[in-house]
Each structure stands twice: as C-alpha cells, then as structure tokens.
C-alpha cells in the first residue's frame, strides 16, 4: 500500500496534467476573435442557398430552428431576440411539437415576418419526437446553413447569427460549435449547474480545437444542411432519447470540418433548472447518451473523468498516509504534484471562464475542481445503478 497508492496517484495526476497543459490551454490561450459586429465574412460565390449583400460583403442564408413543446412563454421572450438579429438573409422556423398551451394560436398571431411555424400533431414509434421535429425542420429550411437553439435560450447579442456564420468562411468547415452558459441565480444548485456547464464546455471546445470534436450543444449549434442529409440525419441513433446534438457531432465531426466560436456575442444564455431533481433528471439523460459515443471518444473522456476523480481520491488517501510517515519522499512529491495540478487547473480553467462570459468567478475555480470530482463520482454510480425509464424529449 505504501508504494501502490503513490504510484497510482502519479499516473492519474500525470494524465490530468496532459489534458490541462496540452488540451485545455488551446481554449485558454487561443487568439481573441474579432467582434462579429465589426464585419461580415465573405464566402465563395455561387452558393445554392442564396446570397445577400451588405457593403460589398456577401453573407449566406441561414435558417434558425427552434423546437418547442409547450413553450409559449419562452417563445414570447425569444422571438423578439431572433427578429432583431443584424443579418441580411435568414429565417426562423418554430417547430411546434404537439403543444397544448396555446402555442399554436399565439404563433399564428405573432408580427414577426421572418418567423414561420411548422406544426407536428402526432408522435411516431420509429423516431424520438425531437429528432423527428428537427428532421422536418431541416428538410423544410429555405437556406443551407442550419442554426439551432432552444426556446429557453436568449442570444447574447444582435450579432449571434453573423458571429456563428463567420467561422464557416474557413476552408472546409461544416460545423460551428457554440457555447450556451446558464444564467446566474442564487443558491448552490445554480453554482453547481454553472460549474458543470463550464467544465463541459472546456472539454468539448478544447478537444475540438485539438482535432477531436465529440459533441455540441443544441442550444447553440450551426452546421450545413448538406452534412445532415449526407449523413442520413439521425438515422444511426434515431431511437436513442437525446443525442440530436452530441451524438450527431460525435458521428460527423472531424478535425477538418469543425470550428468553435468563443466570442461572447455569439453565446446563447439559457435558463437553469430550479430544482435538483429536475437537473439530475436532465444530467442522467445526457450521461446515458455518452454510451453511444465512438469508442475512441469514450476512451478519451473516460481517461479524463477517471483521472480527475482518482487524482483527488488518491491524493487525499496519500495525504492521510503521510500523517504517519511525513518524511517518506513519495508522499512529499505527491503533495507537491497535487498542489501544482490544482494551481494549473485554477489558472487555465479560470482563464477559460473569463473568456466564456465569466460564468464562474476565478476564485470559485478551486472549489469547482473538487466539487466536480464528487459530482462525477456520484453521477457515475447513479447512472450505472438506475434502471432506464422512458422520458420526454425535453
């Protein structure tokens, strides 16, 4: 035991240092992006989706798709934000999926000329409801670029569309991964939600920049319709509840075709869950989708999560053993490694938080580090032991 625990700790901490120094720093120290309000990015002529012109700069058409199931109040807040976007050529499609809260009647009366509605009146056994709604919306889109968000999201600026689309100007890009932080509220639940959301973004944005895109979030995601159709949509996971964003990107994302958007004007802010039960239900569904990831991505994420948990559990265990033998050199080295890894995490993730809307205060990052280790441990056990239950598409 005196030799085994320090050895295991050094392996776990070493894996963590590799991720922090060689993956997370790609987001932390990436060159600042120009404000999307400064300019629109020209793209090659001859696009089949139609082009518009502003001050000699061409811009591709965009279809924004919002899936809504009994979201009447949220749509009332969201649609004015979408209608005010400063972009020359876009439409908004609201997929009204069997709503019973008056959404249909209200949408028929909205005064926004860019908004059109597609009503879905029934559910089908061969496909989950949200994937069906998205598929119909994408096939009905008037434009080639598909930008997704949810009814409970709010674009951070009037330049959300232009900022996301700007990244498509890069050669061969077919996907843009955006960030969607949760609003700051009082209480520990909201803090934990913001911790977990930030760290998830740290992972998927950094790995995408490292050439390993494995997921996106449907609250802020842009891709080409041709990519969706070429991949036969959600066919490979059509019966899996969830995954319309992360499983799709896991399947089609490559080092060559995926870009990320880090400018705060391109974020969409989301309303957080207000009860622990509701948030736990949401996270259990998200974690269960990870079982369907490609094996290489599961290995990369498994190593990251396991090493995070083990760094803290083994580090604390070694610390307890050191109380009985404080002069034993491996224990002293282990203490230094744990402290160094903690400080590096604080520096790198704190800088990323600053870039991503400062959703977690820099002073809270050390606490976030420990809290997420406990969270991943507990949620992993719950996911393994809890029987699957049928849930709604939301």
QUINORPE-V585197 format. One record per pair of residues at least 12 apart in sequence whose ideal C-beta (glycine too) atoms are under 6 Angstrom apart, sorted by sequence separation. I is the first residue (numbers start at 1). J is the second residue. D is the distance in whole Angstrom. If there is no record, write none. Layout:
# QUINORPE-V585197
i-><I	I>
j-><J	J>
d-><D	D>
This chain:
# QUINORPE-V585197
i-><49	164	182	350	47	120	318	164	42	182	350	42	318	349	40	43	40	346	346	96	231	92	179	91	92	93	94	95	96	97	315	221	345	227	68	218	218	61	62	63	64	65	66	67	68	69	217	59	70	72	83	216	59	69	72	70	72	177	215	97	79	216	54	72	215	215	52	97	213	214	52	180	95	177	180	180	213	95	178	242	250	93	211	250	213	247	176	243	242	175	220	174	219	174	208	91	219	208	240	174	205	237	164	312	67	309	308	67	153	309	309	150	148	149	90	305	65	86	78	81	85	86	148	81	84	87	87	147	75	85	74	146	63	74	175	146	193	63	71	144	62	144	61	175	190	62	63	64	65	66	68	174	175	176	177	178	214	141	172	60	62	66	172	176	173	183	138	189	178	179	180	182	170	138	180	182	267	167	262	264	49	167	49	287	164	135	62	163	163	164	131	163	159	160	156	157	156	134	127	156	128	131	155	130	153	154	153	152	149	152	37	40	36	41	36	43	36	41	36	202	202	198	198	198	194	194	195	199	181	195	179	24	27	181	27	26	24	23	26	26	23	33	36	33	130	129	128	19	15	16	15	12	16	12	13	12	9	8	9	5	9	5	6	5	28	25	28	6	13	17	20	24	28	9	16	20	27	6	13	20>
j-><61	176	194	362	60	133	331	178	57	197	365	58	334	365	57	60	59	365	366	117	252	114	201	114	115	116	117	118	119	120	338	245	369	252	94	244	245	89	90	91	92	93	94	95	96	97	245	88	99	101	112	245	89	99	102	101	103	208	246	129	112	249	88	106	249	250	88	133	249	250	89	217	133	216	219	220	253	137	220	285	293	137	255	294	258	292	222	289	289	223	268	223	268	224	258	142	270	260	292	227	260	292	222	373	130	373	373	133	219	376	377	219	218	219	161	376	137	158	151	154	158	159	221	155	158	161	162	222	151	161	151	223	141	152	253	225	272	143	151	224	143	225	143	257	272	145	146	147	148	149	151	257	258	259	260	261	297	225	256	145	147	151	257	261	259	269	225	276	266	267	268	270	259	228	270	272	357	259	355	357	143	261	144	383	261	233	161	263	265	266	234	266	265	266	264	265	265	244	238	267	241	244	268	244	268	269	270	270	268	271	159	162	159	166	162	169	163	169	166	349	352	353	359	360	359	360	368	372	357	371	356	202	205	359	206	206	206	206	209	210	210	262	265	263	393	393	393	304	303	307	307	307	311	310	311	311	314	314	315	314	318	317	318	318	348	348	351	330	337	341	344	348	352	334	341	345	352	334	341	348>
d-><5	5	6	4	6	6	6	6	5	5	5	6	5	5	5	6	5	5	5	6	5	5	5	5	5	6	5	6	5	5	4	6	5	6	6	6	4	4	4	5	5	5	5	5	6	5	6	5	5	5	4	5	6	6	5	4	5	6	4	6	6	4	5	6	5	6	4	5	6	5	4	5	4	5	4	4	3	5	3	5	5	5	3	6	4	6	4	5	5	5	4	6	5	5	5	6	6	5	6	5	5	6	5	4	6	5	6	5	5	6	5	5	5	6	6	5	4	5	6	6	6	6	5	5	5	4	5	5	5	5	4	6	4	5	6	5	5	5	4	6	5	5	3	6	6	5	6	5	6	6	5	4	4	5	5	5	4	6	5	6	5	6	6	6	5	6	6	6	6	5	5	5	6	6	5	4	6	4	6	5	5	6	3	5	6	5	6	6	5	5	5	4	5	6	6	4	6	6	5	4	5	5	5	6	4	5	5	6	5	5	5	6	4	4	5	6	3	4	6	6	5	6	5	5	5	6	4	6	5	6	6	6	5	4	5	5	5	5	4	6	5	6	5	4	4	4	6	6	6	5	4	4	5	4	5	5	4	6	6	6	5	6	6	5	5	6	4	4	5	6	5	5	5	5	6	6	5	5	5	5>
